[in-house]
Amino acid sequence: MLKADLDEIRSLGTQLGVKASAIAQIAAPAKTSIEAVVMPDAGIEDLLGRITAKLETTLSKHSTAVQAMADGAATAATTYEGVEDVFRAQLTSLTEGLSQ
């Protein structure tokens, strides 16, 4: 892989990290909006509470999954570079040995 490809993978990882943070931040405004719309004693507080809890759980799961993809992209790029460095060193050693 070219360095540009690895940089692109790292960039994607960074972008995914930002998206994970954005997903995690959706829950608070959504909860506030739901609470603002519900009239007290309307009889649906329990239902809206369950919807809000489910929304928070789902957003948390999605945020965690996206962050895992971000971490995976960074790890993949670093691992590939490590393998490439070892291969390059072995190839250099081999070619130097053949030229002697």
Backbone bond lengths (Angstrom), bond angles and torsions (degrees), N, CA, C in turn:
res aa  C-N    CA-C-N  psi(-1)  N-CA   C-N-CA  omega(-1)  CA-C   N-CA-C  phi
1 M - - - 1.454 - - 1.523 109.12 -
2 L 1.291 114.83 147.64 1.441 120.19 177.20 1.521 110.01 -80.80
3 K 1.328 116.03 155.30 1.450 120.46 177.60 1.528 110.36 -56.25
4 A 1.339 116.42 -37.86 1.464 120.36 179.17 1.534 111.52 -60.28
5 D 1.330 116.36 -37.57 1.475 119.87 177.63 1.526 110.76 -65.12
6 L 1.331 115.87 -43.09 1.463 119.80 179.82 1.526 110.69 -66.55
7 D 1.328 115.90 -38.14 1.466 119.32 176.12 1.528 110.86 -63.86
8 E 1.325 116.23 -37.14 1.472 120.90 177.99 1.531 110.43 -65.60
9 I 1.319 116.80 -40.12 1.469 120.53 177.92 1.528 109.57 -64.07
10 R 1.323 116.45 -43.07 1.476 119.67 177.80 1.531 111.07 -63.26
11 S 1.327 115.91 -41.10 1.462 120.48 178.56 1.533 110.50 -61.97
12 L 1.319 115.80 -42.66 1.463 120.31 176.95 1.526 110.17 -60.37
13 G 1.326 116.54 -42.48 1.459 120.51 177.69 1.517 111.74 -59.28
14 T 1.326 116.46 -42.34 1.463 120.80 178.38 1.525 110.84 -64.14
15 Q 1.328 116.24 -44.11 1.466 120.53 178.84 1.523 111.03 -61.92
16 L 1.325 116.41 -40.55 1.467 119.85 178.75 1.525 110.72 -65.83
17 G 1.321 116.76 -37.01 1.464 120.33 176.71 1.522 111.37 -60.72
18 V 1.331 116.58 -41.81 1.465 121.33 177.61 1.529 109.97 -64.08
19 K 1.332 116.54 -42.75 1.472 120.43 178.60 1.526 111.24 -62.74
20 A 1.326 116.64 -39.26 1.466 120.24 179.05 1.522 110.12 -61.19
21 S 1.321 116.55 -42.36 1.469 120.42 178.08 1.526 110.94 -64.68
22 A 1.332 116.12 -41.22 1.460 120.35 179.66 1.526 111.36 -63.41
23 I 1.324 116.06 -41.38 1.470 119.78 178.67 1.525 110.11 -62.23
24 A 1.323 116.01 -43.17 1.469 120.25 -178.34 1.524 111.73 -63.37
25 Q 1.323 117.54 -27.80 1.460 120.96 -176.78 1.523 114.02 -85.80
26 I 1.314 117.89 -3.11 1.467 121.27 -178.98 1.525 111.41 -72.55
27 A 1.313 117.69 -32.73 1.466 121.85 -171.54 1.528 113.31 -60.28
28 A 1.311 118.26 -46.34 1.471 120.16 -175.76 1.531 112.49 -61.83
29 P 1.344 119.32 -50.60 1.475 118.21 177.98 1.532 113.01 -62.82
30 A 1.334 116.37 -36.11 1.469 119.37 179.13 1.522 110.28 -64.04
31 K 1.314 116.18 -43.57 1.472 120.40 179.50 1.528 110.39 -63.31
32 T 1.310 116.72 -43.22 1.463 121.21 179.35 1.525 110.46 -63.01
33 S 1.318 117.00 -41.35 1.463 120.75 179.34 1.518 111.64 -63.88
34 I 1.327 115.98 -42.66 1.469 120.18 179.39 1.520 110.08 -63.80
35 E 1.327 116.47 -44.10 1.464 119.95 -179.77 1.525 111.64 -64.50
36 A 1.327 118.01 -33.29 1.464 121.56 -179.15 1.522 112.17 -70.24
37 V 1.328 116.78 -29.07 1.460 121.14 -176.42 1.528 112.41 -83.14
38 V 1.329 116.57 -29.26 1.459 120.87 -174.65 1.526 110.64 -77.44
39 M 1.304 114.29 127.42 1.461 118.71 175.87 1.525 108.35 -81.13
40 P 1.319 116.06 138.57 1.466 118.48 177.38 1.532 110.81 -57.52
41 D 1.287 115.20 144.42 1.473 122.74 178.64 1.524 113.52 61.40
42 A 1.323 117.76 26.04 1.471 120.60 178.08 1.522 110.81 -80.41
43 G 1.315 116.63 -13.04 1.451 120.43 177.68 1.523 113.66 86.95
44 I 1.291 117.58 6.80 1.464 119.06 -179.61 1.534 111.70 -118.31
45 E 1.328 116.57 11.42 1.462 120.00 -179.08 1.527 111.62 -58.91
46 D 1.326 116.12 -40.71 1.468 120.16 -179.05 1.523 110.78 -64.09
47 L 1.317 116.40 -45.22 1.467 121.31 178.84 1.527 110.62 -61.22
48 L 1.317 116.77 -47.81 1.455 119.91 -179.94 1.534 111.17 -65.99
49 G 1.305 116.58 -33.03 1.470 120.06 175.48 1.521 111.06 -62.58
50 R 1.339 116.91 -42.61 1.470 120.73 178.12 1.527 111.01 -67.26
51 I 1.325 117.03 -39.62 1.469 120.46 177.97 1.529 109.88 -62.83
52 T 1.319 116.45 -45.43 1.467 120.88 179.63 1.519 110.96 -62.78
53 A 1.319 117.05 -43.22 1.470 120.29 179.19 1.526 110.85 -62.78
54 K 1.333 116.40 -41.88 1.471 120.59 178.78 1.531 110.03 -65.01
55 L 1.330 116.93 -41.56 1.454 121.31 178.04 1.533 110.45 -60.66
56 E 1.319 116.93 -46.22 1.464 120.84 179.84 1.526 111.36 -61.90
57 T 1.326 116.85 -41.72 1.468 121.07 179.19 1.527 110.97 -65.10
58 T 1.316 116.07 -45.59 1.468 120.72 -179.67 1.524 110.89 -63.23
59 L 1.313 117.23 -44.65 1.468 120.71 178.96 1.521 111.20 -62.99
60 S 1.306 116.36 -39.25 1.459 120.20 178.45 1.531 111.01 -62.94
61 K 1.329 116.01 -43.83 1.470 120.28 178.03 1.527 111.48 -62.29
62 H 1.326 116.27 -44.66 1.470 119.93 -179.95 1.528 110.85 -64.84
63 S 1.317 116.31 -42.52 1.454 120.19 179.46 1.528 110.77 -61.30
64 T 1.324 116.40 -43.04 1.461 121.35 178.65 1.528 111.06 -63.94
65 A 1.324 117.01 -41.88 1.473 121.02 179.82 1.524 111.23 -64.85
66 V 1.326 117.07 -42.89 1.461 120.40 179.99 1.526 109.97 -67.09
67 Q 1.329 117.20 -39.15 1.470 120.27 177.56 1.523 110.09 -64.30
68 A 1.324 117.97 -37.01 1.468 121.26 177.50 1.533 110.25 -63.92
69 M 1.335 117.24 -38.58 1.467 119.67 176.27 1.525 110.50 -65.00
70 A 1.321 116.99 -39.77 1.464 120.97 178.41 1.522 110.35 -62.19
71 D 1.322 116.12 -46.32 1.463 120.56 178.86 1.526 110.86 -63.35
72 G 1.325 116.69 -39.34 1.460 121.45 178.85 1.519 112.25 -63.73
73 A 1.325 117.24 -38.93 1.468 120.58 178.62 1.523 110.50 -63.47
74 A 1.323 116.66 -44.52 1.465 120.25 179.34 1.523 111.03 -64.92
75 T 1.317 116.96 -42.69 1.462 121.39 179.39 1.527 111.20 -64.29
76 A 1.328 116.38 -41.66 1.466 120.51 179.79 1.527 111.15 -61.45
77 A 1.322 116.72 -44.23 1.465 120.18 179.93 1.521 111.03 -64.16
78 T 1.318 117.12 -44.11 1.460 121.40 179.84 1.522 111.40 -64.76
79 T 1.318 116.45 -43.23 1.465 120.77 179.49 1.522 110.71 -63.82
80 Y 1.320 116.94 -43.86 1.458 120.03 179.81 1.525 110.50 -62.07
81 E 1.318 116.80 -41.59 1.462 119.70 178.17 1.524 111.22 -62.23
82 G 1.323 117.03 -40.41 1.456 120.91 178.19 1.517 111.91 -61.96
83 V 1.313 116.64 -45.12 1.469 121.16 178.64 1.523 109.63 -64.25
84 E 1.309 116.34 -42.60 1.462 120.95 179.93 1.544 110.68 -62.16
85 D 1.330 117.43 -40.45 1.471 121.32 178.32 1.530 111.29 -62.72
86 V 1.320 116.30 -44.28 1.470 120.00 179.25 1.526 110.27 -64.23
87 F 1.311 116.91 -44.99 1.461 120.96 179.50 1.531 110.43 -61.02
88 R 1.335 116.51 -44.16 1.457 120.86 179.89 1.535 110.55 -61.16
89 A 1.329 116.92 -43.37 1.464 120.94 179.83 1.529 110.88 -63.55
90 Q 1.328 116.77 -41.93 1.465 119.87 179.01 1.526 111.19 -66.51
91 L 1.312 116.67 -40.64 1.455 120.62 178.99 1.534 110.91 -65.71
92 T 1.304 117.02 -41.40 1.461 121.35 177.57 1.523 110.45 -62.09
93 S 1.310 116.17 -44.58 1.467 120.94 178.74 1.518 110.80 -61.22
94 L 1.311 116.34 -43.13 1.466 121.44 -179.94 1.530 111.31 -64.43
95 T 1.333 116.86 -46.31 1.467 119.82 -178.48 1.522 111.58 -68.47
96 E 1.336 117.19 -34.58 1.465 119.50 176.53 1.525 110.12 -67.29
97 G 1.325 116.41 -37.82 1.469 120.93 178.27 1.521 111.63 -65.39
98 L 1.307 116.91 -36.49 1.469 120.85 -179.62 1.526 111.70 -74.40
99 S 1.319 117.53 -28.75 1.461 119.79 -177.39 1.526 112.60 -80.42
100 Q 1.305 117.45 -9.01 1.483 120.29 179.89 1.503 112.02 -87.73
